[in-house]
Amino acid sequence: MVKGVTRRVIVVKTPDPRYFEEAIFIVKEDASIGGTDVDKVLQEAQAVAHSYVRSNVYRRGFLAKIPPLGYLAAGALLSAGAFGLTQWLF
């Protein structure tokens, strides 16, 4: 147990609980010196959490929708085709 250490945190609940329940942000000690509005800090935490989920969880594009087994099958077919082509030519 750590004694004498206190931290201010912001807990952001997720609107889509398929991946995460909540995100926890530890607020810097000097964040309150400039008279930072609490709502502004909360909005920034929500924006960071949303940006992270959008860029790391949701896959985009055609190739991202192919399951890993599909890449394995495509590689096996290309290898077999290249081998068959070399056997047929030589």
A tleap script that builds the chain and sets N, CA, C and O, in Angstrom:
source leaprc.protein.ff14SB
mol = sequence {
  NMET VAL LYS GLY VAL THR ARG ARG VAL ILE
  VAL VAL LYS THR PRO ASP PRO ARG TYR PHE
  GLU GLU ALA ILE PHE ILE VAL LYS GLU ASP
  ALA SER ILE GLY GLY THR ASP VAL ASP LYS
  VAL LEU GLN GLU ALA GLN ALA VAL ALA HIE
  SER TYR VAL ARG SER ASN VAL TYR ARG ARG
  GLY PHE LEU ALA LYS ILE PRO PRO LEU GLY
  TYR LEU ALA ALA GLY ALA LEU LEU SER ALA
  GLY ALA PHE GLY LEU THR GLN TRP LEU CPHE
}
set mol.1.N position { 0.845 -1.183 0.000 }
set mol.1.CA position { 0.000 0.000 0.000 }
set mol.1.C position { 0.885 1.239 0.000 }
set mol.1.O position { 1.853 1.316 0.757 }
set mol.2.N position { 0.555 2.205 -0.846 }
set mol.2.CA position { 1.304 3.450 -0.940 }
set mol.2.C position { 0.603 4.495 -0.086 }
set mol.2.O position { -0.604 4.702 -0.209 }
set mol.3.N position { 1.363 5.150 0.778 }
set mol.3.CA position { 0.767 6.166 1.649 }
set mol.3.C position { 1.214 7.550 1.210 }
set mol.3.O position { 2.339 7.731 0.746 }
set mol.4.N position { 0.333 8.516 1.358 }
set mol.4.CA position { 0.684 9.900 1.096 }
set mol.4.C position { 0.636 10.324 -0.352 }
set mol.4.O position { 1.072 11.428 -0.678 }
set mol.5.N position { 0.126 9.492 -1.227 }
set mol.5.CA position { 0.052 9.845 -2.638 }
set mol.5.C position { -1.411 9.940 -3.033 }
set mol.5.O position { -2.167 8.979 -2.893 }
set mol.6.N position { -1.796 11.091 -3.520 }
set mol.6.CA position { -3.158 11.260 -4.019 }
set mol.6.C position { -3.091 11.708 -5.465 }
set mol.6.O position { -2.221 12.492 -5.844 }
set mol.7.N position { -3.980 11.225 -6.240 }
set mol.7.CA position { -4.064 11.580 -7.656 }
set mol.7.C position { -5.490 11.954 -7.983 }
set mol.7.O position { -6.440 11.393 -7.438 }
set mol.8.N position { -5.622 12.908 -8.878 }
set mol.8.CA position { -6.947 13.240 -9.391 }
set mol.8.C position { -7.142 12.483 -10.693 }
set mol.8.O position { -6.275 12.506 -11.567 }
set mol.9.N position { -8.256 11.828 -10.820 }
set mol.9.CA position { -8.523 11.026 -12.007 }
set mol.9.C position { -9.849 11.435 -12.626 }
set mol.9.O position { -10.729 11.990 -11.968 }
set mol.10.N position { -9.959 11.141 -13.916 }
set mol.10.CA position { -11.209 11.310 -14.651 }
set mol.10.C position { -11.564 9.937 -15.203 }
set mol.10.O position { -10.742 9.295 -15.856 }
set mol.11.N position { -12.767 9.495 -14.945 }
set mol.11.CA position { -13.242 8.212 -15.454 }
set mol.11.C position { -14.262 8.503 -16.543 }
set mol.11.O position { -15.269 9.167 -16.299 }
set mol.12.N position { -13.994 8.002 -17.750 }
set mol.12.CA position { -14.869 8.215 -18.900 }
set mol.12.C position { -15.564 6.900 -19.203 }
set mol.12.O position { -14.911 5.916 -19.548 }
set mol.13.N position { -16.870 6.876 -19.077 }
set mol.13.CA position { -17.654 5.685 -19.419 }
set mol.13.C position { -17.782 5.590 -20.929 }
set mol.13.O position { -17.857 6.610 -21.614 }
set mol.14.N position { -17.807 4.382 -21.446 }
set mol.14.CA position { -17.902 4.201 -22.885 }
set mol.14.C position { -19.355 4.147 -23.342 }
set mol.14.O position { -20.205 3.572 -22.662 }
set mol.15.N position { -19.637 4.749 -24.498 }
set mol.15.CA position { -20.989 4.628 -25.028 }
set mol.15.C position { -21.235 3.266 -25.679 }
set mol.15.O position { -22.385 2.865 -25.860 }
set mol.16.N position { -20.154 2.549 -26.035 }
set mol.16.CA position { -20.262 1.258 -26.697 }
set mol.16.C position { -19.518 0.220 -25.858 }
set mol.16.O position { -18.302 0.093 -26.000 }
set mol.17.N position { -20.204 -0.526 -24.990 }
set mol.17.CA position { -19.516 -1.427 -24.056 }
set mol.17.C position { -19.026 -2.741 -24.668 }
set mol.17.O position { -18.696 -3.667 -23.927 }
set mol.18.N position { -18.969 -2.845 -25.985 }
set mol.18.CA position { -18.479 -4.083 -26.592 }
set mol.18.C position { -16.993 -4.289 -26.319 }
set mol.18.O position { -16.537 -5.426 -26.200 }
set mol.19.N position { -16.240 -3.204 -26.220 }
set mol.19.CA position { -14.790 -3.323 -26.089 }
set mol.19.C position { -14.272 -2.901 -24.722 }
set mol.19.O position { -13.414 -3.572 -24.149 }
set mol.20.N position { -14.793 -1.777 -24.186 }
set mol.20.CA position { -14.282 -1.239 -22.934 }
set mol.20.C position { -15.437 -0.822 -22.045 }
set mol.20.O position { -16.504 -0.442 -22.528 }
set mol.21.N position { -15.215 -0.896 -20.744 }
set mol.21.CA position { -16.206 -0.378 -19.804 }
set mol.21.C position { -15.958 1.092 -19.524 }
set mol.21.O position { -16.884 1.904 -19.520 }
set mol.22.N position { -14.690 1.426 -19.289 }
set mol.22.CA position { -14.359 2.797 -18.953 }
set mol.22.C position { -12.882 3.055 -19.224 }
set mol.22.O position { -12.077 2.128 -19.312 }
set mol.23.N position { -12.545 4.336 -19.355 }
set mol.23.CA position { -11.152 4.763 -19.494 }
set mol.23.C position { -10.827 5.644 -18.294 }
set mol.23.O position { -11.639 6.471 -17.880 }
set mol.24.N position { -9.639 5.460 -17.745 }
set mol.24.CA position { -9.237 6.226 -16.570 }
set mol.24.C position { -8.058 7.112 -16.953 }
set mol.24.O position { -7.039 6.624 -17.441 }
set mol.25.N position { -8.202 8.416 -16.729 }
set mol.25.CA position { -7.158 9.387 -17.011 }
set mol.25.C position { -6.667 9.973 -15.694 }
set mol.25.O position { -7.467 10.349 -14.837 }
set mol.26.N position { -5.355 10.048 -15.536 }
set mol.26.CA position { -4.771 10.679 -14.357 }
set mol.26.C position { -4.446 12.123 -14.728 }
set mol.26.O position { -3.680 12.378 -15.658 }
set mol.27.N position { -5.033 13.058 -13.998 }
set mol.27.CA position { -4.888 14.477 -14.301 }
set mol.27.C position { -3.564 14.982 -13.732 }
set mol.27.O position { -3.204 14.659 -12.600 }
set mol.28.N position { -2.847 15.772 -14.519 }
set mol.28.CA position { -1.593 16.366 -14.057 }
set mol.28.C position { -1.868 17.332 -12.913 }
set mol.28.O position { -2.929 17.951 -12.839 }
set mol.29.N position { -0.902 17.443 -12.036 }
set mol.29.CA position { -1.059 18.331 -10.886 }
set mol.29.C position { -1.142 19.793 -11.300 }
set mol.29.O position { -1.868 20.568 -10.677 }
set mol.30.N position { -0.412 20.181 -12.338 }
set mol.30.CA position { -0.412 21.574 -12.758 }
set mol.30.C position { -1.567 21.930 -13.694 }
set mol.30.O position { -1.616 23.046 -14.213 }
set mol.31.N position { -2.488 21.008 -13.915 }
set mol.31.CA position { -3.614 21.288 -14.804 }
set mol.31.C position { -4.584 22.282 -14.192 }
set mol.31.O position { -5.277 22.988 -14.926 }
set mol.32.N position { -4.652 22.359 -12.880 }
set mol.32.CA position { -5.608 23.252 -12.235 }
set mol.32.C position { -5.022 24.626 -11.948 }
set mol.32.O position { -5.751 25.508 -11.495 }
set mol.33.N position { -3.738 24.841 -12.192 }
set mol.33.CA position { -3.105 26.118 -11.887 }
set mol.33.C position { -3.645 27.228 -12.782 }
set mol.33.O position { -3.872 28.342 -12.311 }
set mol.34.N position { -3.851 26.945 -14.045 }
set mol.34.CA position { -4.304 27.968 -14.977 }
set mol.34.C position { -5.794 28.222 -14.922 }
set mol.34.O position { -6.318 28.904 -15.802 }
set mol.35.N position { -6.489 27.716 -13.946 }
set mol.35.CA position { -7.925 27.922 -13.853 }
set mol.35.C position { -8.683 27.132 -14.908 }
set mol.35.O position { -9.685 27.603 -15.446 }
set mol.36.N position { -8.204 25.934 -15.202 }
set mol.36.CA position { -8.820 25.098 -16.220 }
set mol.36.C position { -10.220 24.695 -15.799 }
set mol.36.O position { -10.449 24.274 -14.665 }
set mol.37.N position { -11.149 24.830 -16.728 }
set mol.37.CA position { -12.527 24.464 -16.471 }
set mol.37.C position { -12.652 22.941 -16.422 }
set mol.37.O position { -12.052 22.246 -17.243 }
set mol.38.N position { -13.411 22.426 -15.486 }
set mol.38.CA position { -13.580 20.982 -15.323 }
set mol.38.C position { -14.238 20.376 -16.556 }
set mol.38.O position { -13.857 19.290 -16.993 }
set mol.39.N position { -15.214 21.064 -17.115 }
set mol.39.CA position { -15.891 20.549 -18.308 }
set mol.39.C position { -14.925 20.447 -19.486 }
set mol.39.O position { -15.012 19.515 -20.285 }
set mol.40.N position { -14.008 21.403 -19.591 }
set mol.40.CA position { -13.035 21.381 -20.682 }
set mol.40.C position { -12.103 20.171 -20.556 }
set mol.40.O position { -11.790 19.516 -21.550 }
set mol.41.N position { -11.667 19.884 -19.337 }
set mol.41.CA position { -10.797 18.726 -19.106 }
set mol.41.C position { -11.558 17.444 -19.405 }
set mol.41.O position { -11.001 16.529 -20.011 }
set mol.42.N position { -12.808 17.358 -18.996 }
set mol.42.CA position { -13.619 16.177 -19.262 }
set mol.42.C position { -13.848 15.983 -20.756 }
set mol.42.O position { -13.787 14.857 -21.250 }
set mol.43.N position { -14.110 17.062 -21.475 }
set mol.43.CA position { -14.295 16.969 -22.924 }
set mol.43.C position { -13.015 16.504 -23.610 }
set mol.43.O position { -13.065 15.713 -24.551 }
set mol.44.N position { -11.874 16.992 -23.143 }
set mol.44.CA position { -10.594 16.562 -23.712 }
set mol.44.C position { -10.368 15.071 -23.467 }
set mol.44.O position { -9.896 14.367 -24.360 }
set mol.45.N position { -10.694 14.583 -22.278 }
set mol.45.CA position { -10.544 13.159 -21.972 }
set mol.45.C position { -11.466 12.318 -22.848 }
set mol.45.O position { -11.061 11.267 -23.343 }
set mol.46.N position { -12.691 12.767 -23.041 }
set mol.46.CA position { -13.619 12.040 -23.906 }
set mol.46.C position { -13.127 12.026 -25.349 }
set mol.46.O position { -13.243 11.009 -26.033 }
set mol.47.N position { -12.574 13.152 -25.820 }
set mol.47.CA position { -12.065 13.220 -27.190 }
set mol.47.C position { -10.876 12.285 -27.379 }
set mol.47.O position { -10.763 11.628 -28.414 }
set mol.48.N position { -9.996 12.220 -26.394 }
set mol.48.CA position { -8.832 11.329 -26.488 }
set mol.48.C position { -9.277 9.867 -26.490 }
set mol.48.O position { -8.773 9.066 -27.279 }
set mol.49.N position { -10.206 9.521 -25.622 }
set mol.49.CA position { -10.695 8.140 -25.572 }
set mol.49.C position { -11.393 7.762 -26.879 }
set mol.49.O position { -11.191 6.665 -27.399 }
set mol.50.N position { -12.210 8.671 -27.406 }
set mol.50.CA position { -12.910 8.394 -28.666 }
set mol.50.C position { -11.916 8.241 -29.815 }
set mol.50.O position { -12.072 7.357 -30.657 }
set mol.51.N position { -10.898 9.097 -29.851 }
set mol.51.CA position { -9.887 9.024 -30.904 }
set mol.51.C position { -9.118 7.712 -30.836 }
set mol.51.O position { -8.827 7.108 -31.869 }
set mol.52.N position { -8.788 7.269 -29.627 }
set mol.52.CA position { -8.064 6.012 -29.475 }
set mol.52.C position { -8.894 4.833 -29.968 }
set mol.52.O position { -8.396 3.976 -30.698 }
set mol.53.N position { -10.138 4.795 -29.573 }
set mol.53.CA position { -11.002 3.684 -29.981 }
set mol.53.C position { -11.204 3.700 -31.496 }
set mol.53.O position { -11.159 2.653 -32.141 }
set mol.54.N position { -11.422 4.869 -32.053 }
set mol.54.CA position { -11.649 4.978 -33.492 }
set mol.54.C position { -10.432 4.525 -34.285 }
set mol.54.O position { -10.584 3.864 -35.312 }
set mol.55.N position { -9.230 4.863 -33.834 }
set mol.55.CA position { -8.042 4.529 -34.608 }
set mol.55.C position { -7.494 3.136 -34.323 }
set mol.55.O position { -6.758 2.598 -35.151 }
set mol.56.N position { -7.823 2.538 -33.189 }
set mol.56.CA position { -7.231 1.249 -32.834 }
set mol.56.C position { -8.198 0.090 -32.785 }
set mol.56.O position { -7.765 -1.060 -32.860 }
set mol.57.N position { -9.468 0.336 -32.663 }
set mol.57.CA position { -10.424 -0.757 -32.528 }
set mol.57.C position { -11.192 -0.977 -33.818 }
set mol.57.O position { -11.280 -2.101 -34.312 }
set mol.58.N position { -11.739 0.081 -34.355 }
set mol.58.CA position { -12.530 -0.052 -35.571 }
set mol.58.C position { -11.608 -0.160 -36.767 }
set mol.58.O position { -10.826 0.751 -37.041 }
set mol.59.N position { -11.696 -1.270 -37.481 }
set mol.59.CA position { -10.851 -1.475 -38.654 }
set mol.59.C position { -11.560 -0.929 -39.879 }
set mol.59.O position { -12.779 -1.042 -40.006 }
set mol.60.N position { -10.798 -0.346 -40.766 }
set mol.60.CA position { -11.385 0.266 -41.957 }
set mol.60.C position { -10.761 -0.329 -43.204 }
set mol.60.O position { -9.687 -0.929 -43.157 }
set mol.61.N position { -11.456 -0.153 -44.323 }
set mol.61.CA position { -10.926 -0.575 -45.601 }
set mol.61.C position { -11.248 -2.020 -45.917 }
set mol.61.O position { -11.674 -2.792 -45.058 }
set mol.62.N position { -11.032 -2.359 -47.171 }
set mol.62.CA position { -11.335 -3.694 -47.654 }
set mol.62.C position { -10.429 -4.750 -47.042 }
set mol.62.O position { -10.910 -5.788 -46.589 }
set mol.63.N position { -9.122 -4.500 -47.022 }
set mol.63.CA position { -8.183 -5.493 -46.511 }
set mol.63.C position { -8.319 -5.711 -45.015 }
set mol.63.O position { -7.994 -6.789 -44.518 }
set mol.64.N position { -8.789 -4.717 -44.296 }
set mol.64.CA position { -8.946 -4.861 -42.847 }
set mol.64.C position { -10.124 -5.761 -42.494 }
set mol.64.O position { -10.193 -6.279 -41.379 }
set mol.65.N position { -11.045 -5.952 -43.423 }
set mol.65.CA position { -12.225 -6.773 -43.154 }
set mol.65.C position { -11.989 -8.259 -43.404 }
set mol.65.O position { -12.832 -9.091 -43.069 }
set mol.66.N position { -10.839 -8.589 -43.995 }
set mol.66.CA position { -10.517 -9.993 -44.254 }
set mol.66.C position { -10.009 -10.622 -42.957 }
set mol.66.O position { -9.108 -10.072 -42.324 }
set mol.67.N position { -10.560 -11.745 -42.556 }
set mol.67.CA position { -10.083 -12.395 -41.327 }
set mol.67.C position { -8.675 -12.960 -41.529 }
set mol.67.O position { -8.274 -13.210 -42.666 }
set mol.68.N position { -7.923 -13.163 -40.455 }
set mol.68.CA position { -6.556 -13.683 -40.576 }
set mol.68.C position { -6.479 -15.024 -41.307 }
set mol.68.O position { -5.500 -15.295 -42.002 }
set mol.69.N position { -7.491 -15.851 -41.155 }
set mol.69.CA position { -7.491 -17.129 -41.866 }
set mol.69.C position { -7.550 -16.918 -43.380 }
set mol.69.O position { -7.024 -17.730 -44.141 }
set mol.70.N position { -8.174 -15.852 -43.808 }
set mol.70.CA position { -8.219 -15.522 -45.236 }
set mol.70.C position { -6.838 -15.213 -45.787 }
set mol.70.O position { -6.506 -15.621 -46.900 }
set mol.71.N position { -6.020 -14.485 -45.007 }
set mol.71.CA position { -4.646 -14.216 -45.427 }
set mol.71.C position { -3.838 -15.501 -45.514 }
set mol.71.O position { -3.014 -15.663 -46.414 }
set mol.72.N position { -4.072 -16.413 -44.582 }
set mol.72.CA position { -3.381 -17.696 -44.598 }
set mol.72.C position { -3.750 -18.491 -45.847 }
set mol.72.O position { -2.879 -19.059 -46.506 }
set mol.73.N position { -5.029 -18.530 -46.170 }
set mol.73.CA position { -5.483 -19.264 -47.354 }
set mol.73.C position { -4.947 -18.619 -48.633 }
set mol.73.O position { -4.532 -19.327 -49.550 }
set mol.74.N position { -4.951 -17.297 -48.706 }
set mol.74.CA position { -4.433 -16.618 -49.893 }
set mol.74.C position { -2.941 -16.891 -50.070 }
set mol.74.O position { -2.482 -17.108 -51.191 }
set mol.75.N position { -2.186 -16.882 -48.980 }
set mol.75.CA position { -0.758 -17.182 -49.067 }
set mol.75.C position { -0.501 -18.608 -49.514 }
set mol.75.O position { 0.411 -18.860 -50.302 }
set mol.76.N position { -1.300 -19.544 -49.017 }
set mol.76.CA position { -1.144 -20.943 -49.416 }
set mol.76.C position { -1.473 -21.123 -50.896 }
set mol.76.O position { -0.779 -21.853 -51.604 }
set mol.77.N position { -2.521 -20.466 -51.360 }
set mol.77.CA position { -2.885 -20.570 -52.781 }
set mol.77.C position { -1.819 -19.948 -53.680 }
set mol.77.O position { -1.482 -20.508 -54.723 }
set mol.78.N position { -1.296 -18.809 -53.284 }
set mol.78.CA position { -0.251 -18.176 -54.096 }
set mol.78.C position { 1.018 -19.019 -54.116 }
set mol.78.O position { 1.670 -19.126 -55.155 }
set mol.79.N position { 1.373 -19.612 -52.997 }
set mol.79.CA position { 2.557 -20.468 -52.945 }
set mol.79.C position { 2.360 -21.710 -53.809 }
set mol.79.O position { 3.259 -22.103 -54.552 }
set mol.80.N position { 1.203 -22.318 -53.711 }
set mol.80.CA position { 0.922 -23.509 -54.520 }
set mol.80.C position { 0.894 -23.153 -55.999 }
set mol.80.O position { 1.379 -23.919 -56.832 }
set mol.81.N position { 0.337 -22.008 -56.327 }
set mol.81.CA position { 0.308 -21.571 -57.726 }
set mol.81.C position { 1.703 -21.300 -58.264 }
set mol.81.O position { 2.012 -21.686 -59.392 }
set mol.82.N position { 2.550 -20.645 -57.480 }
set mol.82.CA position { 3.921 -20.376 -57.913 }
set mol.82.C position { 4.694 -21.681 -58.087 }
set mol.82.O position { 5.453 -21.830 -59.045 }
set mol.83.N position { 4.505 -22.626 -57.166 }
set mol.83.CA position { 5.176 -23.925 -57.280 }
set mol.83.C position { 4.690 -24.675 -58.518 }
set mol.83.O position { 5.496 -25.238 -59.259 }
set mol.84.N position { 3.384 -24.684 -58.744 }
set mol.84.CA position { 2.843 -25.361 -59.919 }
set mol.84.C position { 3.314 -24.731 -61.216 }
set mol.84.O position { 3.568 -25.428 -62.198 }
set mol.85.N position { 3.430 -23.420 -61.218 }
set mol.85.CA position { 3.894 -22.720 -62.424 }
set mol.85.C position { 5.354 -23.066 -62.711 }
set mol.85.O position { 5.719 -23.270 -63.869 }
set mol.86.N position { 6.186 -23.134 -61.686 }
set mol.86.CA position { 7.597 -23.492 -61.902 }
set mol.86.C position { 7.727 -24.935 -62.350 }
set mol.86.O position { 8.614 -25.242 -63.147 }
set mol.87.N position { 6.883 -25.829 -61.874 }
set mol.87.CA position { 6.935 -27.233 -62.289 }
set mol.87.C position { 6.460 -27.391 -63.739 }
set mol.87.O position { 6.968 -28.230 -64.483 }
set mol.88.N position { 5.495 -26.583 -64.116 }
set mol.88.CA position { 4.947 -26.679 -65.463 }
set mol.88.C position { 5.938 -26.099 -66.486 }
set mol.88.O position { 6.069 -26.627 -67.590 }
set mol.89.N position { 6.633 -25.013 -66.114 }
set mol.89.CA position { 7.566 -24.361 -67.048 }
set mol.89.C position { 8.874 -25.126 -67.192 }
set mol.89.O position { 9.474 -25.126 -68.267 }
set mol.90.N position { 9.316 -25.765 -66.141 }
set mol.90.CA position { 10.621 -26.437 -66.188 }
set mol.90.C position { 10.409 -27.893 -66.145 }
set mol.90.O position { 11.373 -28.659 -66.173 }
savepdb mol mol.pdb
quit
